[in-house]
Amino acid sequence: MATLQVSAAKKTPVARNLPAALTFDKPYDTLTVLDVKKAIAAKNPKFYAARQKLTLKGDNKALSDETLLKDAGVADGSEVAVKDLGPQISWRTVFLIEYVGPLIIHPLFYHFPRLFFGGPVQHSTLQKYVYAAVMLHFAKRELETLFVHRFSHGTMPFFNVFKNSAHYHFLSGVLLSWSIYSPTFAATSPWIRGTIRENPTFLWSCLAVFLFAELSNLNTHLTLRNLRPAGTTKRAIPRGYGFSLVSCPNYFFETLAWMSIAVMTGSYAAWLFLAVSTYQMAVWAVKKHRNYKKEFGKEYPRSRKAMFPFIF
């Protein structure tokens, strides 16, 4: 039988039974951090495992769930600290909420222009193509969230969902819809008539780039899925289409897809969303690229860039 002392890093109303002494029927050598979290949750039902951050006493570095206590330097009978991370929500749920916003907002602006622009809008071919492309993009993202993505982290703080969703609901939802489906881009608008934006070759070329980027993005997501067995956080070096040049080809192809929309429309909203999205994905790409090199060392291909082939 193993024992462990647990204290609260900070007082929290959901864990009134701390500090506490925990006992385990399992041999000490087999105990994991997750076993400790489950034992804490058993005594404090509202303090579920995903809400807990377990650390060594006097240290702020979180211990990962699958780590054995002996490997983390936690001796039998010693003390660990637990911090309340606040209410949590699953990453899958957050993604679904983020992507459903544009799927609701775009049809509202497209099909009910009187509500937003004060009158009917005779949709141009460009508007029809953009509408189809945006709906396809976010429908794809919802399906990937449900059937493709495997998340390394189970949850995030609940209140982050509002910040994360604002990016999609406002920038690629309200702002993009307000710009693209307005009379400025209508079939009779001088911004469209007699310009390249009603040229079928130009429009189909932009749409072809968009579809290529979307399919390529899906391919990279499938590659990443196949690297991680279900129910694990196992990591491996991704290889294959796109990965020979960059660590995060999914971000590169995402950028390419939205760039095709920005070029097709010339809309300030499309360019703004592209700029903000590209910056955020570049930040993520640098972090992931650094983690790959740190984890795999000399095994990781040195010629790979983080996000943009041969450049960055």
N, C-alpha and C positions, 0 to 999 in steps of 0.2 A: 504493500500500500504506500502510495506517495502522498506527500502533503506540500502545500504551497500557501504562502501568505500573499494576499492581494490587497492593495490600498488604492484609494482614488487619487489620481494626480490633481484633481480639482473636485470640490464638492458638487454633486449633481443630484437632482431630485429623483432621477430614475434608478439610482443605485444607493438606496438608503441602508442597505445591508453591508456596506463597506466601511472600514476594512473588514476582511473576513479570512478565515482559514479554510482552505479547500482541501478535500481529501479525494483521492482517485483510486479506484479498484485496479486500474491498469498498471503494469510495471512502469517505473519512472522512465526507463530507456525508450518506451514507445509513446510517451506523451508529447503532443504537439501544442503549439500556441492555440490552435482552434479548439482543442480539448479544454483548455483553460477558459476560453471565451464562452464555450457552451456551459461550463460549470458556473460561471458568473451569471449568465443569463438564466440558469435554472433557479438561482436565488433571487434574481431581479428580472422578472419576465419582460419589463419594458426596456431593459438594457440589453437588447438582442445583439448577437455577435457582430453584425455588420456595423453597429454603432460604436463598437469598442476599438480603441487603439491601445495595444498592449506594449509596454516598454520595460526595459530593465530599470530598476530603481535608480534614479538620478540621471537617467539618459532619456533623450527625446526621440531616438530613432525607433520607428515602429517595427515590431517583429512580425514577419509574414506568417500567415495562418499555417502553412504546411511545414514550417520549421520545427524540428524536434527541440524540446526544451534543453536537452543536454548540449545540442549544437549551438544554441543561442547563449550558452553560458549561464543558464538558470539551474542552480543546484537543487536537489531535493531538500525541501524545508526552507528555501530562501524566499525572498520577497520580490514581487513585480508590481508595477504600477499600471493602472488602466485609466484612460481618458475618455470622456464622453464626446463623440464626434457630432452629436446632434442627430435629429431625424434624418434617415437615409432613404434614397430612392434608387432603384436599379438603373444601371446605364441603359439597358434595353428600353425601359419605359421612357427615359429621358429622350433617347433618339426618336422614339415613336412620336412623342409630343412635339419635338422640334420640327420633324419633317411633315407632320400632318397640317401644320399651320399654312404653308404655301398651297397645299392641296385644297384647302378651304377658301383661302383669300383670293387666289387667282381666278377661280370660277365666278366668284362674286363680282369682281371688277369686270371680267370679260363678258358675262351674260347679263349683268344688270348695270349698264353704263349710266342710265338715268339717275341712279342713286348717288353716283360719284362725280359725274361730269355734267349733269343737268340736261342730258338729252341723249338720243341714240348715237351710236358710233358704227359707221360702215367699216367693218374690219378689213384691213389690208391683208395681203398674202403674208407679209412680214409678221403682223400681229398673230395670224393663225399659226404660223410656224413656231413662233416663240411660245405661244400658249401650249402647243402640243409638246414642245421640247421641255418646258418647265414641268408640266404635269408628268411626263415620262420620267424625268430626272428624280423627282421626289417620290413617285410611285416605286421606282427602282430602289431608292434608299430605304423606303419602308419595308419592302420585301427582303432586302439584304439584312436589315435589322432583325427581322423575324426568322430568316432561314439560313443566313450566311455567317454573319459576324459571331465570333466567340470572344468574349470580353475577358481581359486579364484582371480587371477590377469589377467586383460585383455591384458596388453601389457608389453613389456620390452624395454629398450633403443635399438634402431636399431643396433648399432654397436656391441652389445653383441652377435649378431647372428654369427659373425665370430669366436669369442672365443668359443662359445658353440659348433659350428659345427666342429671345429678343433679336438675336442675330438673324435667324431665319424668318421669324414672323414679321419683323419690321423691314429689314434690308431686302431680303429676297421675296418677301411677301407683299406688304403694303406699299413700300416705296417703289419696287420694281413694277408692280401692277399699276400703280398710279401713273407712272411714266409711260410704260409700254402700251397700255390699252386706252390711253387718252386720245382725244381727237388729233393730237400732234402726229400720231403714227397711223391715222385712219387712211382709208384708200384714197380719199380726195384731198389729203393734206399736201401742201407744197414741200413738206419734209420728205414725202414719199414719191409723189407724182413727178415723173421725168428724171428721177435720180436712180442711183445704183441700187437703192433699197426696194425697188420694184423689178429689178433685173432678175429673171429666173435663174440664170447661171450663178450670179452672186449669192442669191438666197440658198440655192441647193448646195453650193460649195461650203457655205457656212454650216448648213445643216449636216452635211457629210462629215465635216470635222467634228461637230458635236457628237454625232452617232459613233464615230470612230473612238472618240475620247470616252464616251459612256461605256462602250463595250470593253475597251481596254481597262477602264477602272474596275469593271465587274470582274474581269479576268484576274487582276491583281488581288482583289478581295477573296476570290476563290483560292488563289495560291496561299494567301495568309491563313485562311480557314484550315486548309489541309495540313498546315504546319503544326497546328495545335489540336491534339486529341480532345474530344468533348469532355468537359468537366475538369480540365487541367489548365494550368498557367504555363505549361511547357513552352519554351522558346527555341527556335532553330534559325539558321541562316536561310532567309528566303532566296530562292533562285528561280530562273526562268524568265518569261516575258516581262520586260521592263526592269527587272531587278539586276540585270547585268550592268546597268548604267547608274542607277540610283537606289538608295535605300527605301525611298517612299514613292514609288511610281504611281501609287493610287492618288497621292496629292498632286503630282504633276499632271495626270490625266484629268483630274477634277478642275485644275486651273485651266487647262486647254479647253475643256467643255464650256466653261463660263466665259472664256475669252472669245470663243466663237459667237456667243450671244451678244457680248459687248460690241464686237466688230460689226455684226449683222445690224444691230440697232443704232449704235452710236449714242445710246441713252446714258445720261449721267448716272442714273441709278444702277445700270448694269456695270458700268466702270467702277463705281464706288463699291458695289458688292464684290466685284472681282478683286479690287485692291485690298479690302479688309480681309477677305477670305484667304487670299494668297499670302498675306502677311502672317495670319494665324497659322496656316498650314506650314509655312516656312519655319516658324518657331517650333512647332511639333516635330517637323522633319529633322531639324538640327538636334533636338533632344533624343529622338529615336536613333539617329545616325550615331550619335555619341555613345548611347547605351549599347548598340550593336558592337561597336568597336571595343568598348570596355569589357563586354561579356565574352566575346569570341576571340579577342586579341588578334594574333597573327593569322588565324583561320579566316578572318573576315576580309573580303576583297578590298585591297587598298585603293584601287582605281575608282571605286564607286563614289559618287557625290551624294549629297543628302536628298535633293529634290529635283534640281534641273540638270539634265545630262551635260557633262563637261564644264559646267559653270559653277553650280552652287550645290 
